[in-house]
Amino acid sequence: MTLTLDNPLALTFWGDGSGIAVSMRHFRKRRTPEEMTRLVGLLRQLSGTADVVDAAVAKDYRTSCTLRPDRVLATDADLEAFKRVIDEAAVRGSASA
């Protein structure tokens, strides 16, 4: 697999701590359908994300997924998972070997 560090990703961290938004509407046209599916799969690995991710998919990614920090970042392990998912999401994967 060939990896390039140029996959667009837009995040917003609400200052009051109420949410972390993955602004899919801002980059959905810059990612292939396969890349969006991969992103959804990565986000689903995080605690408490299924409902908001499913809602974004239902809206054809024309929205933001607002993740609840108290679920996504509840433990040190959750924080590490979040960092890993964001790192992976920013890398463009290709089926080329």
Z-matrix of the N, CA and C atoms (Angstrom, degrees):
N
C 1 1.444
C 2 1.520 1 108.45
N 3 1.335 2 115.74 1 136.29
C 4 1.449 3 122.41 2 177.69
C 5 1.521 4 108.78 3 -96.58
N 6 1.332 5 117.06 4 133.42
C 7 1.454 6 120.94 5 -178.99
C 8 1.519 7 110.31 6 -119.19
N 9 1.332 8 116.37 7 134.83
C 10 1.451 9 122.85 8 175.58
C 11 1.520 10 108.04 9 -129.24
N 12 1.312 11 117.27 10 135.00
C 13 1.463 12 121.57 11 -177.49
C 14 1.530 13 111.69 12 -87.80
N 15 1.337 14 116.70 13 62.87
C 16 1.456 15 118.10 14 -178.94
C 17 1.522 16 112.60 15 -144.46
N 18 1.299 17 117.93 16 31.30
C 19 1.449 18 121.07 17 179.20
C 20 1.525 19 108.78 18 -89.21
N 21 1.333 20 118.34 19 120.11
C 22 1.465 21 119.96 20 -176.18
C 23 1.520 22 112.73 21 -63.66
N 24 1.300 23 115.09 22 141.23
C 25 1.458 24 122.29 23 178.21
C 26 1.525 25 107.16 24 -150.45
N 27 1.334 26 116.78 25 129.53
C 28 1.458 27 121.00 26 -180.00
C 29 1.521 28 108.95 27 -120.69
N 30 1.330 29 115.91 28 120.89
C 31 1.462 30 121.98 29 179.07
C 32 1.524 31 109.50 30 -121.04
N 33 1.330 32 115.13 31 145.27
C 34 1.456 33 121.40 32 173.17
C 35 1.517 34 107.70 33 -128.13
N 36 1.323 35 116.64 34 126.28
C 37 1.457 36 122.05 35 176.18
C 38 1.520 37 107.06 36 -103.67
N 39 1.343 38 117.19 37 113.42
C 40 1.449 39 120.88 38 179.94
C 41 1.522 40 109.65 39 -65.87
N 42 1.317 41 116.10 40 130.41
C 43 1.458 42 122.45 41 -176.50
C 44 1.519 43 114.48 42 -60.49
N 45 1.316 44 117.15 43 -26.99
C 46 1.459 45 119.73 44 179.65
C 47 1.528 46 112.61 45 -86.75
N 48 1.337 47 116.42 46 2.51
C 49 1.461 48 120.97 47 177.92
C 50 1.513 49 115.00 48 79.93
N 51 1.338 50 117.38 49 11.07
C 52 1.460 51 119.69 50 -175.56
C 53 1.518 52 114.62 51 -85.33
N 54 1.327 53 117.85 52 -12.23
C 55 1.449 54 117.58 53 -179.23
C 56 1.513 55 114.42 54 -170.74
N 57 1.319 56 113.29 55 158.74
C 58 1.458 57 123.06 56 171.01
C 59 1.519 58 105.01 57 -125.06
N 60 1.325 59 117.03 58 113.26
C 61 1.454 60 120.86 59 -176.48
C 62 1.522 61 110.89 60 -98.56
N 63 1.316 62 115.40 61 130.16
C 64 1.460 63 122.65 62 170.25
C 65 1.525 64 104.27 63 -97.86
N 66 1.313 65 116.85 64 104.79
C 67 1.464 66 122.52 65 -171.12
C 68 1.518 67 111.33 66 -82.92
N 69 1.317 68 115.51 67 75.70
C 70 1.470 69 121.21 68 -176.65
C 71 1.519 70 112.35 69 -59.68
N 72 1.312 71 117.43 70 -34.22
C 73 1.469 72 120.47 71 -177.56
C 74 1.524 73 111.49 72 -61.49
N 75 1.327 74 118.22 73 -24.43
C 76 1.462 75 121.37 74 -177.73
C 77 1.525 76 113.61 75 -81.55
N 78 1.329 77 117.48 76 -19.67
C 79 1.468 78 117.74 77 -176.96
C 80 1.521 79 114.21 78 -129.89
N 81 1.310 80 118.89 79 2.38
C 82 1.459 81 121.08 80 -175.10
C 83 1.522 82 112.87 81 -61.03
N 84 1.320 83 118.53 82 -29.82
C 85 1.469 84 120.92 83 178.93
C 86 1.530 85 112.05 84 -82.28
N 87 1.314 86 117.44 85 -10.25
C 88 1.465 87 121.50 86 179.76
C 89 1.518 88 111.95 87 -99.49
N 90 1.340 89 116.99 88 -0.11
C 91 1.464 90 123.12 89 176.86
C 92 1.517 91 109.01 90 -119.68
N 93 1.301 92 115.71 91 147.90
C 94 1.462 93 119.78 92 175.99
C 95 1.528 94 109.17 93 -74.33
N 96 1.329 95 117.86 94 162.59
C 97 1.469 96 119.66 95 175.28
C 98 1.530 97 112.13 96 -56.17
N 99 1.315 98 116.94 97 -36.16
C 100 1.470 99 120.55 98 177.85
C 101 1.521 100 111.47 99 -65.78
N 102 1.326 101 117.16 100 -38.11
C 103 1.466 102 120.88 101 178.01
C 104 1.531 103 111.15 102 -68.27
N 105 1.320 104 116.80 103 -36.58
C 106 1.460 105 119.55 104 177.05
C 107 1.527 106 110.34 105 -67.53
N 108 1.315 107 117.16 106 -40.94
C 109 1.460 108 121.07 107 176.97
C 110 1.523 109 110.32 108 -62.32
N 111 1.326 110 116.87 109 -40.27
C 112 1.473 111 121.32 110 177.76
C 113 1.530 112 110.19 111 -63.81
N 114 1.329 113 117.11 112 -42.98
C 115 1.462 114 121.14 113 178.40
C 116 1.525 115 110.39 114 -60.25
N 117 1.312 116 116.97 115 -46.09
C 118 1.462 117 121.12 116 179.06
C 119 1.525 118 110.24 117 -58.82
N 120 1.322 119 116.60 118 -43.45
C 121 1.465 120 120.37 119 177.94
C 122 1.518 121 112.07 120 -61.18
N 123 1.319 122 116.51 121 -40.57
C 124 1.464 123 120.47 122 177.84
C 125 1.523 124 110.85 123 -65.32
N 126 1.318 125 117.24 124 -46.82
C 127 1.467 126 120.26 125 -179.29
C 128 1.521 127 111.65 126 -62.68
N 129 1.324 128 117.28 127 -34.35
C 130 1.463 129 120.35 128 179.77
C 131 1.531 130 112.03 129 -67.25
N 132 1.321 131 117.91 130 -15.32
C 133 1.463 132 120.83 131 176.98
C 134 1.531 133 111.21 132 -72.69
N 135 1.318 134 117.09 133 -16.48
C 136 1.461 135 121.46 134 -177.75
C 137 1.525 136 110.82 135 -86.99
N 138 1.312 137 115.91 136 147.18
C 139 1.466 138 121.92 137 179.71
C 140 1.523 139 111.30 138 -60.93
N 141 1.320 140 116.75 139 134.74
C 142 1.452 141 122.17 140 171.89
C 143 1.511 142 116.27 141 69.33
N 144 1.334 143 118.60 142 28.23
C 145 1.462 144 120.11 143 -176.71
C 146 1.522 145 114.13 144 -109.42
N 147 1.313 146 118.99 145 -12.72
C 148 1.468 147 121.64 146 -171.13
C 149 1.526 148 112.80 147 -54.72
N 150 1.323 149 118.06 148 -48.50
C 151 1.472 150 120.55 149 -175.82
C 152 1.526 151 112.45 150 -62.46
N 153 1.324 152 117.46 151 -47.24
C 154 1.470 153 119.34 152 -177.57
C 155 1.522 154 111.38 153 -71.08
N 156 1.324 155 117.65 154 -34.15
C 157 1.461 156 120.70 155 177.18
C 158 1.524 157 109.67 156 -67.47
N 159 1.334 158 117.17 157 -44.73
C 160 1.467 159 120.67 158 177.96
C 161 1.525 160 111.23 159 -60.13
N 162 1.332 161 117.06 160 -39.09
C 163 1.474 162 120.96 161 178.59
C 164 1.528 163 110.98 162 -64.20
N 165 1.321 164 118.01 163 -39.56
C 166 1.468 165 121.57 164 178.63
C 167 1.527 166 110.93 165 -66.66
N 168 1.317 167 116.75 166 -40.87
C 169 1.465 168 120.53 167 177.73
C 170 1.527 169 109.33 168 -62.29
N 171 1.333 170 117.00 169 -43.85
C 172 1.468 171 121.44 170 -179.72
C 173 1.534 172 111.45 171 -61.65
N 174 1.328 173 116.96 172 -27.59
C 175 1.475 174 121.50 173 179.30
C 176 1.528 175 111.43 174 -94.94
N 177 1.336 176 117.21 175 16.84
C 178 1.468 177 123.10 176 -179.48
C 179 1.527 178 111.68 177 53.84
N 180 1.315 179 116.30 178 38.16
C 181 1.467 180 123.78 179 176.25
C 182 1.531 181 113.48 180 63.85
N 183 1.313 182 118.37 181 19.95
C 184 1.466 183 122.20 182 -179.90
C 185 1.531 184 110.80 183 -90.17
N 186 1.302 185 116.16 184 38.27
C 187 1.456 186 122.37 185 -174.43
C 188 1.527 187 109.38 186 -154.91
N 189 1.307 188 114.85 187 -175.10
C 190 1.466 189 121.48 188 171.53
C 191 1.517 190 108.52 189 -112.86
N 192 1.305 191 115.91 190 145.92
C 193 1.470 192 122.03 191 171.11
C 194 1.520 193 105.30 192 -93.59
N 195 1.303 194 117.58 193 113.38
C 196 1.456 195 119.42 194 177.92
C 197 1.519 196 108.14 195 -98.64
N 198 1.321 197 114.74 196 111.48
C 199 1.458 198 122.69 197 -177.38
C 200 1.524 199 109.18 198 -90.11
N 201 1.302 200 116.08 199 141.97
C 202 1.470 201 120.88 200 178.36
C 203 1.533 202 109.61 201 -85.47
N 204 1.324 203 117.42 202 116.96
C 205 1.461 204 120.36 203 -179.41
C 206 1.523 205 113.14 204 -57.96
N 207 1.336 206 117.63 205 -33.02
C 208 1.460 207 119.05 206 -179.24
C 209 1.527 208 112.08 207 -67.09
N 210 1.318 209 117.21 208 -16.53
C 211 1.466 210 121.04 209 174.49
C 212 1.522 211 111.60 210 -100.06
N 213 1.324 212 115.53 211 -48.14
C 214 1.465 213 121.05 212 -174.56
C 215 1.524 214 112.28 213 -71.63
N 216 1.323 215 117.37 214 -30.96
C 217 1.468 216 122.08 215 -176.12
C 218 1.526 217 111.85 216 -120.29
N 219 1.310 218 117.15 217 29.82
C 220 1.469 219 121.37 218 -173.79
C 221 1.525 220 114.20 219 -65.85
N 222 1.321 221 116.93 220 -32.48
C 223 1.465 222 120.60 221 -177.72
C 224 1.526 223 109.58 222 -130.99
N 225 1.311 224 116.33 223 169.25
C 226 1.472 225 120.01 224 175.34
C 227 1.530 226 110.49 225 -60.35
N 228 1.326 227 116.91 226 -38.42
C 229 1.467 228 120.78 227 178.66
C 230 1.530 229 110.51 228 -64.50
N 231 1.337 230 116.96 229 -38.26
C 232 1.464 231 120.69 230 177.31
C 233 1.526 232 110.77 231 -64.77
N 234 1.327 233 116.91 232 -41.44
C 235 1.464 234 121.11 233 177.55
C 236 1.524 235 110.27 234 -60.81
N 237 1.313 236 117.46 235 -45.16
C 238 1.469 237 121.06 236 178.30
C 239 1.525 238 111.05 237 -62.10
N 240 1.326 239 117.31 238 -40.51
C 241 1.468 240 121.41 239 177.93
C 242 1.528 241 109.91 240 -63.85
N 243 1.331 242 117.45 241 -42.19
C 244 1.461 243 121.97 242 178.63
C 245 1.529 244 110.21 243 -60.29
N 246 1.326 245 117.06 244 -47.85
C 247 1.468 246 120.51 245 179.59
C 248 1.526 247 111.08 246 -61.17
N 249 1.332 248 117.17 247 -41.37
C 250 1.466 249 120.91 248 179.48
C 251 1.528 250 110.56 249 -63.80
N 252 1.329 251 116.77 250 -45.37
C 253 1.466 252 120.79 251 -179.48
C 254 1.529 253 110.64 252 -62.33
N 255 1.320 254 118.19 253 -44.29
C 256 1.466 255 121.24 254 179.47
C 257 1.526 256 110.34 255 -64.14
N 258 1.320 257 117.49 256 -43.30
C 259 1.469 258 120.44 257 176.78
C 260 1.522 259 110.69 258 -59.33
N 261 1.334 260 117.50 259 -47.06
C 262 1.459 261 120.97 260 -179.87
C 263 1.520 262 112.00 261 -65.88
N 264 1.318 263 116.55 262 -37.31
C 265 1.461 264 120.94 263 -178.80
C 266 1.536 265 111.99 264 -66.05
N 267 1.315 266 117.24 265 -28.32
C 268 1.463 267 121.92 266 -179.63
C 269 1.518 268 113.01 267 -82.24
N 270 1.309 269 116.95 268 -5.71
C 271 1.460 270 122.07 269 179.69
C 272 1.518 271 108.78 270 -100.47
N 273 1.298 272 116.26 271 128.25
C 274 1.464 273 120.74 272 178.31
C 275 1.521 274 108.07 273 -83.05
N 276 1.314 275 116.91 274 117.07
C 277 1.458 276 122.68 275 177.54
C 278 1.503 277 109.86 276 -93.72
N 279 1.315 278 116.51 277 147.70
C 280 1.456 279 120.89 278 176.48
C 281 1.512 280 108.54 279 -136.18
N 282 1.294 281 115.46 280 153.06
C 283 1.470 282 120.79 281 -179.28
C 284 1.517 283 111.68 282 -74.72
N 285 1.326 284 116.93 283 -5.66
C 286 1.463 285 119.46 284 179.24
C 287 1.516 286 110.68 285 -67.10
N 288 1.307 287 116.06 286 137.44
C 289 1.469 288 119.84 287 178.94
C 290 1.497 289 110.48 288 -101.91
